[in-house]
Amino acid sequence: MLAMQLCSIFFGLYLASVWKPIASKEGVISETILTRTAVYASLANGLARFFWGYMTDILGFHLVVLINMTAQTIISATLFSFRTNPDLYPYMVFAAFFFYAGAFTTFPPTVIKVFGSEKGPQVASIVHWSVAIASITGFFINLYLKGKSEQVFFVATGLSLLNILLVLMFDTSQVKLDEKGAIMP
C-alpha cells in the first residue's frame, strides 16, 4: 500500500511546485489567469476529498483509484505540452488537482478494511510515509534531470501506470492476524 500511495501522490506533489512556473516562464498565460487557476484548483482539491471519499464508499477502492490513476496518467503525459495554451492549461491543472485529491481519501479506509481497526491505524501511519518519500524522490529526480520538467512529468506518468498495475493486483480482503497481531499466511 505504501508503494501505491507513493505512486498516487508523486505527480500531485511535483505538480504543486511547478505548474505555475512552467507556464509563467513561457509568458503566454497571464498572471491573472494563473492566479485564478491556483484558487480554483485549490478549492477543487479540497472539495474533491469529500467527493472521492464518498465515491470510495459507493464504488470501492479499486474502481476509484483506477479512475484517478487513469486521469492522472493522461494529465501527466499531456500537461506540459499545454503550458502555453491559456484555454486548456487552467482546466487541466484544475482536473489534475481534482483527481489528486483521491489519493488522500481512498487509502485510509482501505487500510482499516484490510488490516482491521486495531492494526489499521499503525499501518496507515506507515503508508503516510509515502508523502515524505515522494517529496524526497521528486527532489532527487528533478536534480538528476537538471530541472527538465517535461521529463519529470514522464516519470510521473510511469509511476501512475505502475500504480494502475499495483491496484489491479491488490487484494482488499481483510488480512488474517494471529493473537500477537502478526499477519498469518
C-alpha positions in Angstrom: 0.0 0.0 0.0 2.9 2.3 0.6 4.1 1.9 -3.0 0.6 2.5 -4.3 0.2 5.7 -2.2 3.7 6.9 -3.3 2.8 6.3 -7.0 -0.5 8.1 -6.4 0.9 11.3 -4.9 4.2 11.8 -6.7 2.6 13.6 -9.6 0.5 15.9 -7.4 3.4 16.9 -5.1 5.6 17.7 -8.1 2.8 19.5 -9.9 2.1 21.7 -6.9 5.6 23.2 -7.1 6.0 23.6 -10.9 2.6 24.1 -12.6 2.7 27.9 -12.3 6.5 28.5 -13.0 6.5 26.4 -16.2 3.5 28.3 -17.6 4.8 31.7 -16.4 8.2 31.1 -18.0 6.6 30.9 -21.4 4.8 34.3 -20.8 1.7 33.3 -22.8 -0.8 32.8 -20.0 -1.4 35.9 -17.9 -0.7 36.1 -14.2 -4.4 36.8 -13.6 -5.4 33.5 -15.2 -2.7 31.6 -13.4 -3.7 33.1 -10.1 -7.4 32.2 -10.6 -6.3 28.8 -11.6 -4.5 28.4 -8.3 -7.6 29.4 -6.4 -9.9 27.1 -8.3 -7.5 24.2 -8.3 -7.0 24.5 -4.5 -10.8 24.6 -4.0 -11.2 21.6 -6.3 -8.6 19.7 -4.4 -10.2 20.4 -1.0 -13.8 19.7 -2.0 -12.8 16.7 -4.1 -11.5 14.9 -1.0 -15.1 14.7 0.2 -16.3 13.6 -3.2 -13.6 10.8 -3.6 -14.2 9.6 0.0 -17.9 9.3 -0.8 -17.2 7.6 -4.1 -14.9 5.1 -2.4 -17.8 4.1 -0.1 -20.0 3.7 -3.1 -17.7 2.3 -5.8 -14.9 0.8 -3.8 -11.2 1.3 -3.6 -10.2 -0.4 -6.9 -12.5 1.5 -9.2 -11.9 4.9 -7.6 -8.1 4.5 -7.7 -8.3 3.3 -11.3 -10.4 6.3 -12.3 -8.0 8.6 -10.5 -4.8 7.0 -11.9 -6.2 6.8 -15.5 -7.0 10.5 -15.4 -3.6 11.3 -13.7 -1.8 9.3 -16.3 -3.4 11.2 -19.2 -2.9 14.6 -17.5 0.7 14.0 -16.5 1.5 12.8 -20.0 0.0 15.8 -21.7 0.0 18.7 -19.3 3.5 20.0 -20.1 2.6 20.4 -23.8 -0.4 22.6 -22.9 1.6 25.0 -20.8 1.3 27.7 -23.5 -2.4 27.2 -24.1 -4.5 29.7 -22.0 -7.7 28.0 -22.9 -6.8 24.4 -21.8 -4.0 24.6 -19.3 -6.0 26.1 -16.4 -8.6 23.3 -16.9 -6.0 20.6 -17.0 -4.4 22.0 -13.8 -7.9 22.1 -12.2 -8.5 18.5 -13.2 -5.1 17.3 -12.0 -5.8 18.6 -8.5 -9.3 17.3 -8.5 -8.1 13.8 -9.3 -5.1 14.1 -7.0 -7.4 14.6 -4.0 -8.5 11.0 -4.3 -5.1 9.8 -3.3 -5.6 11.1 0.2 -9.2 9.8 0.8 -9.1 6.3 -0.7 -6.2 4.8 1.2 -7.0 5.3 4.9 -10.4 3.5 4.9 -8.9 0.7 2.8 -6.0 0.3 5.2 -8.6 -0.1 8.1 -10.6 -2.6 6.0 -7.6 -4.7 5.1 -5.8 -4.6 8.5 -8.7 -4.1 10.9 -9.4 -1.4 13.4 -6.6 -2.5 15.7 -3.6 -2.7 13.3 -5.0 -0.4 10.6 -4.0 2.9 12.2 -0.5 1.6 12.7 -0.3 0.5 9.1 -1.8 3.8 7.9 0.9 5.8 9.7 3.5 3.8 7.7 1.6 4.3 4.5 1.6 8.0 5.0 5.5 7.9 4.9 4.9 7.9 1.2 4.3 11.7 1.3 7.9 12.3 2.6 9.3 9.6 0.3 7.6 11.0 -2.8 8.8 14.6 -1.9 12.4 13.5 -1.4 12.3 11.2 -4.5 10.9 14.1 -6.6 13.7 16.4 -5.4 16.4 13.9 -6.4 14.7 13.1 -9.7 14.4 16.8 -10.5 18.1 17.2 -9.5 19.2 14.3 -11.7 17.2 15.6 -14.7 18.6 19.1 -14.1 15.2 20.7 -13.7 13.8 19.4 -17.0 10.2 19.4 -16.0 8.9 17.6 -19.1 11.0 14.6 -18.2 9.8 14.6 -14.6 6.2 14.6 -15.9 7.1 11.4 -17.9 8.4 9.9 -14.7 5.1 10.7 -13.0 3.3 9.2 -16.0 5.3 6.0 -15.5 4.5 5.9 -11.8 0.8 6.4 -12.5 0.9 3.5 -14.9 2.8 1.4 -12.4 0.1 2.2 -9.8 -2.6 1.0 -12.1 -0.8 -2.4 -12.3 -0.4 -2.4 -8.5 -4.0 -1.6 -7.9 -5.2 -4.4 -10.2 -3.0 -6.9 -8.3 -4.1 -5.6 -4.8 -6.4 -7.7 -2.8 -8.6 -5.7 -0.4 -10.0 -8.6 1.6 -9.1 -8.5 5.2 -5.8 -9.8 6.3 -5.9 -12.5 9.0 -3.8 -11.7 12.1 -2.7 -14.1 14.8 -3.1 -13.3 18.5 0.1 -11.3 18.5 -1.0 -9.1 15.6 1.3 -10.7 13.0 -0.1 -11.4 9.5 -1.0 -15.1 9.1 -0.4 -16.8 5.8 
